[in-house]
Amino acid sequence: MDTFDQIVERERQFLLQTYNRYPIVLTRGKGVFLYDIGDKRYLDFVSGLGVNALGHAHPRIVKAIRDQAAKLVHVSNLYYHEYQGPLAEKLCALSGLNRAFFSNSGTEAIEGSIKLARLAGHRAGGEAKCRLVALDGSYHGRTFGALSLTGQAKHRKGFEPLLEDVTFVKQNDIENLRAAVNDNTCAIVLEPIFGEGGIYECSVEFLRECRSLADRHRAALIFDEIQCGLGRTGTIFAFQSFGVTPDIVAIAKPIAAGLPLGAFISKEEFATAISPGQHGTTFGGGPLACRVALEFLAIVEDEKLLENVAKVGAYLQQQLAQLVEKRAAATGVRGRGFIQGIQLAIPARPIVDEALAEGVLFNSTQDTVVRFLPPFLMEEKHIDKGIRVLNKLLGKRRKAA
Ligand SMILES: Cc1ncc(COP(=O)(O)O)c(C=O)c1O
């Protein structure tokens, strides 16, 4: 095997330089642990950015992949296979929505959602009903459509012009929202909990107002649950934790346990706006990814992982709150379940870098937030280890001058 230096050097020479990677090469994982090229073990609070909800090398996932890989990996969407329909049926049953479309990523799930909302908007109100409302500070992905909805200058800079028909409103500012939504709005798009944006929750009142404005103006309410959905809040869809149902929900990340798969699920009333040929993908919803996704959902149920997320997530919150009381460099805790963040008064990246040396993987977002997206299997003893390390590293620092 190549050495660490050879691996890093090859990437430096031959990859488009888009990623600022942490200095470790990972070779295998088991449960909530990952191992690097020198066989050093790391406790994983990142889950591959929310993807590895079942941890690593879950025996049932390994078995499903092996079995299906030997039978049929890909057929294209020209033909039927055994798993896409059952997966759609299961997601509809879990969400209470009516029809699913499968993509390869979260970004594409967002693209598909806004294309559907545009079609439904045009059908309801003609060409003028095309405007989108999104939130300042949000993150929806990197393609032109998804980027146009992303309310963060650092991601948009250099790529303008983007879609022009987007109005941004402040999260939880109901007056601002009311002023932005009108009869020309075809969709309101939001993350119930900002992920990349720093773990900020939408209030229930704000979500209710989005629901009622969308109804009044016959616009689609689209929830981006790509990061916060599929169990992370302790309910299978985050919207079930907030008690407000969208017309379309976009999901991805953990759905196929690490294989690329995303989806959006729509109410019938919007779903009927699209016809064959108006949207599609070569890879999306293939037999391997769909079978593994069915297995993922079955494991979440069989192993009662939502209960674990709720219980251990409450424990994590309590431990983080104690850190905030104890350490001047930590100023607040946000989020719920297994999507939480601790706000620091100092840069988060050095803390994340030093935690690596201690054998713990954390992730920072928005410069001063340490974000926790652990696998759903994580137990209190693992939280204790993470908190011990964080406490030690924060203890070495005073509040930023
Ligand atoms: C809320 C949200 N939306 C969309 C995306 C984009 O998903 P992907 O990276 O799978 O394209 C992400 C990715 O982090 C996300 O967190």
The ligand as a MOL file (V3000), in Angstrom:
LIG
                    3D

  0  0  0     0  0            999 V3000
M  V30 BEGIN CTAB
M  V30 COUNTS 16 16 0 0 0
M  V30 BEGIN ATOM
M  V30 1 C -29.2970 20.3790 3.8520 0
M  V30 2 C -28.5060 19.8930 2.6810 0
M  V30 3 N -29.0310 20.0100 1.4500 0
M  V30 4 C -28.3690 19.5740 0.3640 0
M  V30 5 C -27.1150 19.0150 0.4680 0
M  V30 6 C -26.3880 18.5350 -0.7540 0
M  V30 7 O -26.3490 17.1360 -0.7570 0
M  V30 8 P -25.2230 16.3550 -1.5900 0
M  V30 9 O -23.9000 16.7740 -1.0540 0
M  V30 10 O -25.5610 14.8980 -1.3740 0
M  V30 11 O -25.4180 16.7220 -3.0190 0
M  V30 12 C -26.5230 18.8850 1.7270 0
M  V30 13 C -25.1680 18.3440 1.8770 0
M  V30 14 O -24.5030 18.5230 2.8490 0
M  V30 15 C -27.2360 19.3410 2.8640 0
M  V30 16 O -26.7150 19.2570 4.0860 0
M  V30 END ATOM
M  V30 BEGIN BOND
M  V30 1 1 1 2
M  V30 2 1 2 3
M  V30 3 2 2 15
M  V30 4 2 3 4
M  V30 5 1 4 5
M  V30 6 1 5 6
M  V30 7 2 5 12
M  V30 8 1 6 7
M  V30 9 1 7 8
M  V30 10 2 8 9
M  V30 11 1 8 10
M  V30 12 1 8 11
M  V30 13 1 12 13
M  V30 14 1 12 15
M  V30 15 2 13 14
M  V30 16 1 15 16
M  V30 END BOND
M  V30 END CTAB
M  END
